[in-house]
């Protein structure tokens, strides 16, 4: 009996040392506490939640995190919108569980964020890989909570060149910091119009991501076939992309999505690279505000 009692005490102490995640709302709703939301498999996702009003949920690109949306989060929260941006698992401050980098799990993570915060009439804003998470989310969970979608510098709707992704992964395994630094001109444009400080800030975000996560995400980006899921998108959809996007070429991505998503619109930024939320941040933020208010 004494052993049983001691065991119960030990279990209670161990439980008390774990970070508490308070239940929000209904019993079936994903749990949240402060800046953390628990995904279905227990992975904890970091998120920011700024402002009040109509909600906007931001999904970031491969290897970056919620910080990339800094300028949009500030601008929109100051204009009466509630802005939510979260770090994908294995990225930024979220847990690095070493699993769950397939699109179905990532879509489930997005669903956990939306449901934990009980968001309605959401504007979903996806950037690069984040656009694919949104497509899969709508296909799996429907658009009952979604009012509109913005896809930014999106990934291709059809599988890509496996040899290219294999070379990409080999470079990550050989010298990840050097490879990430070398990718900056592809992301921010070869003319590098942003400041050296901003370049360093982006590189630091890249290096904060889990090697395991970004390698698995690279494989899934290359293999992802989103064409069967595009028909589920029935809400107003805007695609914004630069015609100098070397990471996701416009002809293979934005144009293909515009053709496949009924009623969608494509806005092309002339001379813009993949990183338009930074290189063209004022124009991009203005277009996002106009889309939301339209």
C-alpha positions as CSV (number, residue, x, y, z in Angstrom):
1,X,0.0,0.0,0.0
2,X,2.8,2.4,0.9
3,X,4.5,1.6,-2.5
4,X,1.2,2.4,-4.3
5,X,0.9,5.7,-2.4
6,X,4.5,6.7,-3.1
7,X,4.0,5.9,-6.8
8,X,0.8,8.1,-6.9
9,X,2.7,10.9,-5.3
10,X,5.6,10.6,-7.8
11,X,3.2,10.6,-10.7
12,X,1.5,13.7,-9.4
13,X,4.9,15.5,-9.0
14,X,6.0,14.5,-12.5
15,X,2.7,15.7,-13.9
16,X,3.1,19.1,-12.1
17,X,6.5,19.6,-13.8
18,X,5.1,19.3,-17.3
19,X,4.0,22.6,-19.0
20,X,0.2,22.9,-18.5
21,X,-2.0,23.3,-21.5
22,X,-5.4,24.6,-20.4
23,X,-8.4,23.4,-22.3
24,X,-10.0,26.2,-24.3
25,X,-13.8,25.9,-24.7
26,X,-15.4,22.6,-25.7
27,X,-14.0,19.3,-24.5
28,X,-13.0,18.2,-28.0
29,X,-11.1,21.4,-28.8
30,X,-7.3,21.3,-29.1
31,X,-5.6,22.5,-25.9
32,X,-3.8,25.8,-25.7
33,X,-1.9,27.7,-23.0
34,X,-0.4,31.2,-23.6
35,X,1.7,31.0,-26.8
36,X,1.3,27.2,-27.2
37,X,-1.2,25.1,-28.9
38,X,-1.1,21.3,-28.7
39,X,-1.4,19.4,-32.0
40,X,-3.2,16.1,-32.3
41,X,0.0,14.0,-31.6
42,X,1.0,16.2,-28.7
43,X,3.5,18.4,-30.5
44,X,3.3,22.0,-29.1
45,X,3.0,24.8,-31.7
46,X,4.2,28.3,-30.9
47,X,1.9,31.1,-32.1
48,X,1.4,34.8,-31.9
49,X,-2.1,36.3,-31.6
50,X,-2.1,40.1,-32.0
51,X,-5.1,42.4,-32.2
52,X,-8.8,42.1,-32.3
53,X,-11.4,41.9,-35.1
54,X,-11.7,39.7,-38.2
55,X,-9.0,36.9,-37.9
56,X,-6.1,36.4,-40.3
57,X,-4.0,33.2,-40.0
58,X,-0.6,33.2,-41.6
59,X,1.3,30.1,-42.7
60,X,5.0,30.6,-43.3
61,X,7.4,29.2,-45.9
62,X,9.8,26.2,-45.7
63,X,12.6,26.6,-43.1
64,X,11.4,30.0,-41.9
65,X,8.9,30.8,-39.1
66,X,6.2,33.2,-37.9
67,X,8.7,36.0,-37.6
68,X,8.7,36.4,-41.4
69,X,5.3,38.0,-41.2
70,X,6.5,40.8,-38.8
71,X,5.5,43.7,-41.1
72,X,2.1,42.3,-41.9
73,X,1.3,41.4,-38.3
74,X,2.1,44.9,-37.1
75,X,0.3,46.7,-39.9
76,X,-2.9,44.6,-39.8
77,X,-3.2,44.4,-36.0
78,X,-3.0,48.2,-35.9
79,X,-5.9,48.4,-38.5
80,X,-8.4,46.4,-36.6
81,X,-7.6,42.8,-37.5
82,X,-6.7,39.8,-35.3
83,X,-3.5,38.4,-36.7
84,X,-2.4,34.8,-35.8
85,X,0.9,33.4,-37.1
86,X,2.4,30.1,-35.9
87,X,5.6,28.2,-36.3
88,X,5.3,24.9,-38.2
89,X,6.5,21.9,-36.2
90,X,10.2,21.6,-36.4
91,X,10.5,25.3,-37.2
92,X,11.2,28.3,-35.0
93,X,9.9,27.8,-31.4
94,X,7.6,24.9,-32.0
95,X,8.4,21.4,-31.0
96,X,10.7,19.3,-33.1
97,X,9.2,15.8,-32.8
98,X,11.1,14.3,-35.8
99,X,7.8,13.3,-37.5
100,X,4.7,14.7,-39.0
101,X,6.0,16.6,-41.9
102,X,3.6,15.2,-44.4
103,X,0.9,17.5,-45.6
104,X,-2.0,15.7,-43.9
105,X,-0.3,16.2,-40.5
106,X,0.6,19.7,-41.3
107,X,-3.0,20.5,-42.3
108,X,-4.1,18.9,-39.0
109,X,-1.7,21.3,-37.2
110,X,-3.4,24.2,-39.0
111,X,-6.8,22.9,-38.0
112,X,-5.6,22.6,-34.4
113,X,-4.6,26.3,-34.4
114,X,-7.9,27.4,-35.9
115,X,-10.0,25.2,-33.6
116,X,-8.1,26.0,-30.4
117,X,-8.7,29.7,-31.0
118,X,-12.2,29.0,-32.2
119,X,-11.7,31.2,-35.2
120,X,-14.5,31.9,-37.7
121,X,-14.6,33.9,-41.0
122,X,-10.8,33.4,-41.3
123,X,-8.6,34.9,-44.0
124,X,-5.9,32.3,-44.6
125,X,-2.6,33.6,-45.9
126,X,-0.1,31.0,-47.1
127,X,3.4,31.6,-48.3
128,X,5.3,29.1,-50.4
129,X,5.0,25.8,-48.6
130,X,2.4,27.4,-46.4
131,X,0.1,27.6,-49.5
132,X,0.1,23.8,-49.8
133,X,-0.8,23.4,-46.1
134,X,-3.8,25.6,-46.7
135,X,-4.9,23.7,-49.8
136,X,-4.7,20.4,-47.9
137,X,-6.5,21.9,-44.9
138,X,-9.5,23.0,-47.1
139,X,-9.6,19.7,-48.8
140,X,-9.6,17.7,-45.5
141,X,-11.6,20.0,-43.2
142,X,-13.7,22.1,-45.5
143,X,-14.0,25.9,-45.7
144,X,-16.7,26.3,-43.0
145,X,-14.5,28.6,-40.9
146,X,-12.8,30.2,-43.9
147,X,-13.9,33.3,-45.8
148,X,-11.0,33.9,-48.2
149,X,-7.5,32.7,-49.1
150,X,-4.4,34.4,-50.2
151,X,-1.6,32.2,-51.7
152,X,1.8,34.0,-51.8
153,X,4.7,32.7,-54.0
154,X,3.0,29.3,-53.9
155,X,4.6,25.9,-54.5
156,X,3.7,23.9,-57.6
157,X,0.4,22.0,-57.7
158,X,2.1,19.0,-59.3
159,X,5.2,16.9,-58.2
160,X,8.5,18.5,-59.1
161,X,11.9,17.3,-60.2
162,X,13.1,14.7,-57.7
163,X,16.8,15.1,-58.8
164,X,16.6,18.7,-57.8
165,X,15.3,18.0,-54.4
166,X,17.9,15.2,-53.9
167,X,20.6,17.7,-54.7
168,X,19.0,20.2,-52.3
169,X,19.0,17.6,-49.5
170,X,22.6,16.6,-50.2
171,X,23.7,20.2,-49.9
172,X,21.8,20.5,-46.6
173,X,23.5,17.4,-45.2
174,X,27.0,18.6,-46.4
175,X,27.0,22.2,-45.0
176,X,23.6,23.5,-44.0
177,X,24.7,27.0,-42.8
178,X,26.7,27.6,-46.0
179,X,23.8,26.3,-48.2
180,X,21.2,28.5,-46.4
181,X,23.4,31.5,-46.8
182,X,23.8,30.8,-50.5
183,X,20.1,30.7,-50.9
184,X,19.5,34.2,-49.7
185,X,19.9,35.8,-53.2
186,X,17.3,33.3,-54.5
187,X,14.9,34.3,-51.8
188,X,15.5,38.0,-51.6
189,X,16.5,38.7,-55.2
190,X,19.9,38.8,-56.7
191,X,20.1,42.6,-56.5
192,X,19.7,42.3,-52.7
193,X,17.6,45.4,-52.2
194,X,17.1,44.7,-48.5
195,X,19.6,45.7,-45.9
196,X,22.5,43.5,-44.7
197,X,20.8,43.4,-41.3
198,X,17.6,42.0,-42.8
199,X,19.6,39.4,-44.8
200,X,21.2,38.3,-41.5
201,X,17.8,38.2,-39.8
202,X,16.4,35.9,-42.6
203,X,19.4,33.7,-42.4
204,X,19.0,33.3,-38.6
205,X,15.4,32.2,-39.2
206,X,16.6,29.6,-41.7
207,X,19.2,28.2,-39.2
208,X,16.7,28.0,-36.4
209,X,14.7,25.3,-38.3
210,X,15.3,21.6,-37.6
211,X,17.6,19.9,-40.1
212,X,15.3,16.8,-39.9
213,X,12.2,18.9,-40.4
214,X,13.4,20.8,-43.5
215,X,14.8,17.7,-45.1
216,X,11.5,15.9,-44.7
217,X,9.6,19.0,-45.9
218,X,11.8,19.2,-49.0
219,X,10.9,15.6,-49.9
220,X,7.2,16.4,-49.4
221,X,7.3,19.6,-51.4
222,X,8.9,17.7,-54.3
223,X,6.4,14.8,-54.1
224,X,3.3,16.8,-53.3
225,X,0.4,16.5,-55.8
226,X,-2.2,19.1,-54.8
227,X,-4.3,18.8,-58.0
228,X,-6.9,16.5,-56.5
229,X,-7.4,18.9,-53.6
230,X,-7.8,22.2,-55.5
231,X,-11.5,21.6,-56.4
232,X,-12.3,22.0,-52.7
233,X,-11.4,25.7,-52.8
234,X,-14.7,27.6,-53.3
235,X,-14.0,30.8,-51.4
236,X,-12.5,34.0,-53.0
237,X,-8.8,33.3,-53.7
238,X,-6.0,35.7,-54.6
239,X,-2.6,34.6,-55.7
240,X,0.3,37.0,-55.5
241,X,3.7,36.2,-57.0
242,X,6.8,37.8,-58.5
243,X,7.8,37.1,-62.1
244,X,11.4,36.7,-61.0
245,X,10.6,34.0,-58.5
246,X,13.5,31.5,-58.9
247,X,12.4,29.2,-56.1
248,X,8.8,28.7,-57.3
249,X,8.8,29.8,-61.0
250,X,5.6,31.7,-61.8
251,X,4.8,29.6,-64.9
252,X,4.8,26.3,-62.9
253,X,3.1,27.6,-59.8
254,X,1.0,30.7,-59.6
255,X,-0.3,30.5,-63.2
256,X,-1.1,26.8,-62.8
257,X,-3.0,27.4,-59.6
258,X,-4.9,30.3,-61.1
259,X,-6.1,28.0,-63.9
260,X,-7.1,25.3,-61.5
261,X,-8.9,27.2,-58.8
262,X,-12.2,28.4,-60.1
263,X,-12.7,32.2,-59.8
264,X,-9.2,32.8,-58.4
265,X,-7.2,35.9,-59.3
266,X,-3.5,36.3,-60.0
267,X,-1.5,39.5,-59.2
268,X,2.0,39.5,-60.6
269,X,4.7,41.8,-59.2
270,X,7.2,42.7,-62.0
271,X,10.8,42.1,-61.1
272,X,9.9,40.6,-57.7
273,X,11.7,37.5,-56.2
274,X,10.3,34.8,-53.9
275,X,10.6,36.9,-50.8
276,X,8.0,39.5,-51.7
277,X,6.6,39.9,-48.1
278,X,9.9,41.6,-47.4
279,X,11.2,43.0,-50.7
280,X,7.8,44.4,-51.6
281,X,6.3,44.5,-48.1
282,X,4.3,47.8,-48.4
283,X,2.7,46.8,-51.7
284,X,2.0,43.3,-50.4
285,X,0.5,44.5,-47.2
286,X,-1.7,47.0,-49.1
287,X,-2.9,44.3,-51.5
288,X,-3.7,42.0,-48.5
289,X,-5.7,44.7,-46.8
290,X,-7.5,45.5,-50.0
291,X,-8.4,41.8,-50.5
292,X,-9.7,41.5,-47.0
293,X,-11.8,44.6,-47.2
294,X,-13.1,43.9,-50.7
